[in-house]
Amino acid sequence: MPTKKDIQDLYFMDARFKLLEIASFLDRVDRHEGETDFRHPAFHEALKAMQNPPAGTTRAQAVHLAFSDHSTEPAESATIQFAFGAHNEEAAQ
């Protein structure tokens, strides 16, 4: 079984790159004019969920749930034929 150090040795540089890529994405959004949409606050909620996942939940689960639609009633019809990557509460109503 690998140790925590083994996991760091294997995956640290890749995770570091991904974290820098996320920071760069957020910087690009901040630098430009105009309004963001529902994905921007969803992304920030996912970051918070990753840093402080609910008890009994892994970080990956918490991030996935932050982007998910938690409604329990099925939609009457599909309004789009592609995914946004985050739940749009306004479009669901």
GIGIVEN-V221758 format. One record per helix or strand. SS is the DSSP state (H for helix, E for strand). FROM is the first residue (numbers start at 1). LEN is the number of residues. Records with the same first field share a line. If there is no record, write none. Layout:
SS: FROM-LEN, FROM-LEN
This chain:
H: 4-28, 38-14, 59-9, 89-4
